[in-house]
Amino acid sequence: MTMIWIVEDEERISAVLTAYLTQAGFATRSFTDGQNIPAAAAAELPDLILLDLMLPGLDGIEICRQIRRSLTIPIVMLTARVEEIDRLVGLELGADDYICKPFSPREVVARVKAVLRRSTTSTATATTSLGKRCCHAGIELDHDRYEARLHQHLLDLTPREFKLLGILMENPGRVYSREQLMQHLYHEDIHSSDRMIDTHVKNLRKKLASIQPEQEFIQALYGIGYKFNMGD
């Protein structure tokens, strides 16, 4: 049975989510403190984590950051803070979706199902469409291990950065519009600004440049989109 962790310090909200998710056929486990979540997640590997942003112990941002260092467990963040910077930071760290309070429990269940479905589809796509390994211009993507290396140097990429790099490397030189990249990364299940693509590209460029600053791997075409540049 699919296991959903609910990391939420408001017991009333946690109880409601537990009831709706259980009714939908999921197994659940609830936590009110974030301190031990990264270690527990690594040990038990839940299928998805509903993660509140404001928690005692460790907050949701730090939990997400620690989990994403080694795991690809789907994470849906819950918060009453709706500022755009929080949305960008949460998704940049690798959260798969972001739900603002107050919310409908039925909506949460629907979004959980969508993220799980998208996660399964993305995993299948990584091994069938892109292949287990993809190598271009000194960059190697290992989809089995979810690792990216540039000239044997490990790149610390978020899951979305990894997927974005894989999409661009699949067809070097092909130009992808922001809308196309949004569809690949978020599908129709999340309502996000296409500025998210610019944020991911900026972070990718910075990480690649830290190892090979003279090469512009991801080239922007003004008003059109982005492409992977093989170089000379």
C-alpha positions as CSV (number, residue, x, y, z in Angstrom):
1,M,0.0,0.0,0.0
2,T,1.3,3.5,-0.9
3,M,2.6,5.2,2.2
4,I,2.1,8.9,2.7
5,W,3.9,10.8,5.4
6,I,2.1,13.9,6.9
7,V,4.6,16.2,8.5
8,E,2.3,18.9,10.1
9,D,2.4,20.4,13.5
10,E,-1.3,21.4,13.6
11,E,-2.9,18.2,14.8
12,R,-6.4,19.2,13.5
13,I,-5.0,19.6,9.9
14,S,-3.1,16.4,10.2
15,A,-6.1,14.5,11.4
16,V,-8.3,15.7,8.5
17,L,-5.6,14.8,6.0
18,T,-5.2,11.4,7.5
19,A,-8.9,10.7,7.3
20,Y,-9.2,11.8,3.6
21,L,-6.0,10.0,2.5
22,T,-7.0,6.8,4.3
23,Q,-10.4,6.9,2.7
24,A,-8.7,7.3,-0.7
25,G,-6.8,4.0,0.0
26,F,-3.4,5.3,1.2
27,A,-1.5,4.3,4.3
28,T,-0.4,7.3,6.4
29,R,2.0,8.2,9.2
30,S,1.9,11.6,10.9
31,F,4.7,13.7,12.4
32,T,4.4,17.0,14.4
33,D,8.2,17.7,14.5
34,G,10.6,18.0,11.7
35,Q,13.9,17.2,13.5
36,N,14.2,13.6,12.6
37,I,12.4,13.5,9.2
38,P,15.4,13.4,6.8
39,A,17.0,10.5,8.6
40,A,13.7,8.6,9.0
41,A,12.8,9.2,5.3
42,A,16.2,7.7,4.3
43,A,15.6,4.7,6.4
44,E,11.9,4.0,5.6
45,L,11.5,5.6,2.1
46,P,7.8,6.7,2.1
47,D,6.1,7.0,-1.3
48,L,5.3,10.7,-0.8
49,I,5.7,13.4,2.0
50,L,3.2,16.1,2.7
51,L,5.5,18.7,4.3
52,D,4.5,21.8,6.2
53,L,6.8,24.7,5.7
54,M,6.7,26.0,9.4
55,L,7.7,23.2,11.8
56,P,9.4,22.9,15.2
57,G,12.8,21.3,15.0
58,L,13.6,21.6,11.3
59,D,11.5,23.7,9.0
60,G,10.1,22.4,5.7
61,I,12.7,24.1,3.6
62,E,15.6,22.6,5.4
63,I,14.0,19.1,5.5
64,C,13.4,19.3,1.7
65,R,17.0,20.4,1.2
66,Q,18.4,17.6,3.2
67,I,16.2,14.9,1.7
68,R,17.0,16.1,-1.9
69,R,20.8,15.6,-1.2
70,S,20.3,11.8,-1.8
71,L,16.6,10.9,-2.3
72,T,13.9,11.5,-4.9
73,I,10.9,10.9,-2.7
74,P,8.0,13.1,-4.0
75,I,7.4,16.1,-1.7
76,V,4.3,18.3,-1.6
77,M,4.8,21.4,0.5
78,L,2.0,22.9,2.6
79,T,2.1,26.4,3.8
80,A,0.1,29.6,4.7
81,R,2.9,31.7,3.3
82,V,2.0,32.6,-0.2
83,E,4.8,35.1,-1.1
84,E,6.3,34.3,-4.5
85,I,9.8,34.0,-3.0
86,D,8.6,31.1,-0.8
87,R,7.0,29.4,-3.8
88,L,10.2,29.7,-5.9
89,V,12.5,28.6,-3.0
90,G,10.3,25.6,-2.2
91,L,10.1,24.3,-5.8
92,E,13.8,25.2,-6.5
93,L,14.8,22.9,-3.7
94,G,13.0,20.0,-5.4
95,A,9.5,20.1,-4.0
96,D,7.1,18.5,-6.5
97,D,4.1,20.7,-5.7
98,Y,3.1,23.5,-3.4
99,I,-0.3,23.8,-1.8
100,C,-1.4,27.0,0.1
101,K,-3.5,27.0,3.2
102,P,-6.4,27.1,3.6
103,F,-7.0,24.2,1.2
104,S,-9.7,21.6,0.5
105,P,-8.7,18.1,1.7
106,R,-10.1,16.7,-1.5
107,E,-7.8,18.9,-3.5
108,V,-4.8,17.7,-1.5
109,V,-5.8,14.1,-2.2
110,A,-6.1,14.9,-5.9
111,R,-2.7,16.6,-6.0
112,V,-1.1,13.7,-4.1
113,K,-2.5,11.3,-6.8
114,A,-1.2,13.6,-9.6
115,V,2.3,13.9,-8.1
116,L,2.5,10.1,-7.6
117,R,1.3,9.6,-11.2
118,R,3.8,12.1,-12.5
119,S,6.6,10.7,-10.5
120,T,6.0,7.2,-11.9
121,T,5.7,8.5,-15.4
122,S,8.9,10.6,-15.1
123,T,10.9,7.5,-13.8
124,A,9.7,5.4,-16.7
125,T,10.5,8.2,-19.2
126,A,14.0,8.6,-17.8
127,T,14.9,5.0,-18.5
128,T,13.0,4.6,-21.8
129,S,13.1,7.9,-23.6
130,L,16.5,9.2,-22.4
131,G,18.1,5.9,-21.7
132,K,20.0,4.9,-18.5
133,R,22.9,7.1,-19.4
134,C,23.2,10.3,-21.5
135,C,26.6,11.8,-22.3
136,H,27.4,15.1,-24.2
137,A,30.1,17.7,-24.0
138,G,31.7,16.1,-20.9
139,I,28.4,15.9,-19.0
140,E,27.2,12.4,-18.0
141,L,23.7,11.8,-16.7
142,D,23.1,8.5,-14.9
143,H,19.3,8.0,-14.6
144,D,19.5,4.9,-12.5
145,R,21.4,6.7,-9.8
146,Y,19.9,10.1,-10.5
147,E,23.5,11.6,-10.7
148,A,25.0,14.2,-13.0
149,R,28.8,14.6,-13.5
150,L,30.8,17.1,-15.5
151,H,34.3,15.8,-16.3
152,Q,33.8,13.3,-13.4
153,H,32.9,16.1,-10.9
154,L,29.5,15.3,-9.2
155,L,26.9,18.1,-9.8
156,D,24.6,18.8,-6.8
157,L,21.4,19.1,-8.8
158,T,17.8,19.2,-7.6
159,P,15.5,16.6,-9.2
160,R,14.0,19.3,-11.4
161,E,17.4,20.6,-12.5
162,F,18.4,17.0,-13.3
163,K,15.3,16.5,-15.4
164,L,15.7,19.8,-17.2
165,L,19.3,19.1,-18.1
166,G,18.2,15.7,-19.3
167,I,15.5,17.1,-21.6
168,L,17.9,19.6,-23.1
169,M,20.7,17.0,-23.6
170,E,18.3,14.5,-25.2
171,N,18.4,16.7,-28.4
172,P,21.5,18.9,-28.4
173,G,20.9,22.1,-30.4
174,R,17.1,21.8,-30.4
175,V,15.4,24.9,-29.0
176,Y,12.8,24.3,-26.4
177,S,10.3,27.1,-25.5
178,R,9.6,27.9,-21.8
179,E,6.1,26.5,-22.3
180,Q,7.5,23.2,-23.6
181,L,9.9,22.9,-20.7
182,M,7.1,23.7,-18.3
183,Q,5.1,20.9,-19.8
184,H,8.0,18.4,-19.4
185,L,8.7,19.4,-15.8
186,Y,5.3,20.2,-14.4
187,H,2.7,18.8,-16.9
188,E,-0.8,20.2,-16.4
189,D,-1.0,19.3,-12.7
190,I,0.7,22.5,-11.3
191,H,0.0,26.1,-12.0
192,S,3.4,27.9,-12.0
193,S,4.9,30.8,-13.8
194,D,7.2,30.1,-16.6
195,R,9.8,32.2,-14.7
196,M,10.4,28.9,-12.8
197,I,12.3,27.7,-16.0
198,D,14.5,30.8,-15.8
199,T,15.3,30.0,-12.2
200,H,16.2,26.4,-12.9
201,V,18.4,27.4,-15.9
202,K,20.1,30.1,-13.8
203,N,20.9,27.5,-11.1
204,L,22.1,25.0,-13.6
205,R,24.4,27.4,-15.3
206,K,25.9,28.4,-12.0
207,K,26.6,24.8,-11.0
208,L,28.1,23.9,-14.4
209,A,30.2,27.1,-14.5
210,S,31.7,26.3,-11.1
211,I,33.5,23.4,-12.9
212,Q,33.9,24.7,-16.5
213,P,33.3,28.4,-16.5
214,E,34.5,28.9,-20.1
215,Q,31.7,26.8,-21.6
216,E,28.1,28.0,-22.0
217,F,26.2,24.7,-21.9
218,I,22.7,26.1,-21.9
219,Q,22.2,28.9,-24.4
220,A,19.2,31.3,-24.3
221,L,17.6,32.5,-27.4
222,Y,15.9,35.8,-26.6
223,G,12.1,35.6,-26.8
224,I,12.2,31.9,-27.8
225,G,13.7,29.6,-25.2
226,Y,16.7,27.5,-24.4
227,K,18.9,24.8,-26.1
228,F,21.9,22.6,-25.1
229,N,25.1,23.9,-26.6
230,M,27.7,21.2,-27.5
231,G,30.4,23.9,-28.0
232,D,33.2,23.8,-30.6
